[in-house]
Amino acid sequence: MKESAKYKHSSYTPAKQMVWRKSITSHMAICKAIWEKYPKWKLSYRIFDLFAGPGIDPDGQMGSWRIALDIYDNDPIDRFRLELYECDPVQLDCLKRSIPDQHKRKIGVKPYDHRYLDVIYPDRLLSKSVYGIQYHDPSNADLSISTMKRLHTCYPHVDIMVNLAFATMKRIDKAPHANLDYSIDEIMEVKKRWFIREPMGKHQWSMLMGTDWDTPEAFASWEYVGWAHTASALGIEWLDRCRLTVKERIHNGQPSLF
């Protein structure tokens, strides 16, 4: 497991955090509407942050789980919980010390190792009363498809959000001794419906969001915050930019956009 602490925050980080805030705000609102419609179901909302970090960026800005907690504080949702994982021991120690005292009962903190997660989330565990997001922002650490699938098997109503530098993925994949353990197609096999954000910068940072919900109208607000369905014309274009190199796009008769 590579150390996530070695990753340096880029100019893309503020934009990523803004997208995360808007997306989680919208996602929680959708789930709250379900809670209100079916109060007897006792549904819960859980965020699995697999590469949580200490919660505060070097520039003093909130990280992913602190943003989620801030959203909850301003507009609470019943039975809310954060499950935080971190692979780097130093960052894990910082994470443990940064948990607000008033929220310690709502937050779990554990070391991240996909072999460990396969044990604590066995196949026999199945909970359809849990909604939420499993969030993967691996930076230069490893993205584990097995963990993604494991959590999906245990919590089928928990959606998936992945943040990746797709130019880096393509460069590693094309290397003579490639050691990339995942692909876009493998990621998108886990859920039925996917959304994508426009890739940004030379590293082509982008996000994928997967769900099994069969109510597309519930995600109408997602287009407002910059997501496109991967089956739409815009989504197909963005997905091709993430999948293909410049040479491959030119070979396919598509213009080079970067």
Secondary structure as GFF3:
##gff-version 3
##sequence-region A 1 258
A	DSSP	three_ten_helix	4	6	.	.	.	ID=ss1
A	DSSP	alpha_helix	13	37	.	.	.	ID=ss2
A	DSSP	three_ten_helix	39	41	.	.	.	ID=ss3
A	DSSP	beta_strand	44	49	.	.	.	ID=ss4
A	DSSP	alpha_helix	64	74	.	.	.	ID=ss5
A	DSSP	beta_strand	80	86	.	.	.	ID=ss6
A	DSSP	alpha_helix	89	97	.	.	.	ID=ss7
A	DSSP	three_ten_helix	101	106	.	.	.	ID=ss8
A	DSSP	beta_strand	107	111	.	.	.	ID=ss9
A	DSSP	alpha_helix	114	120	.	.	.	ID=ss10
A	DSSP	beta_strand	130	136	.	.	.	ID=ss11
A	DSSP	alpha_helix	145	154	.	.	.	ID=ss12
A	DSSP	beta_strand	158	165	.	.	.	ID=ss13
A	DSSP	alpha_helix	166	174	.	.	.	ID=ss14
A	DSSP	alpha_helix	184	188	.	.	.	ID=ss15
A	DSSP	beta_strand	193	197	.	.	.	ID=ss16
A	DSSP	beta_strand	205	211	.	.	.	ID=ss17
A	DSSP	three_ten_helix	216	219	.	.	.	ID=ss18
A	DSSP	alpha_helix	220	224	.	.	.	ID=ss19
A	DSSP	beta_strand	227	229	.	.	.	ID=ss20
A	DSSP	alpha_helix	233	243	.	.	.	ID=ss21
A	DSSP	alpha_helix	246	251	.	.	.	ID=ss22
###
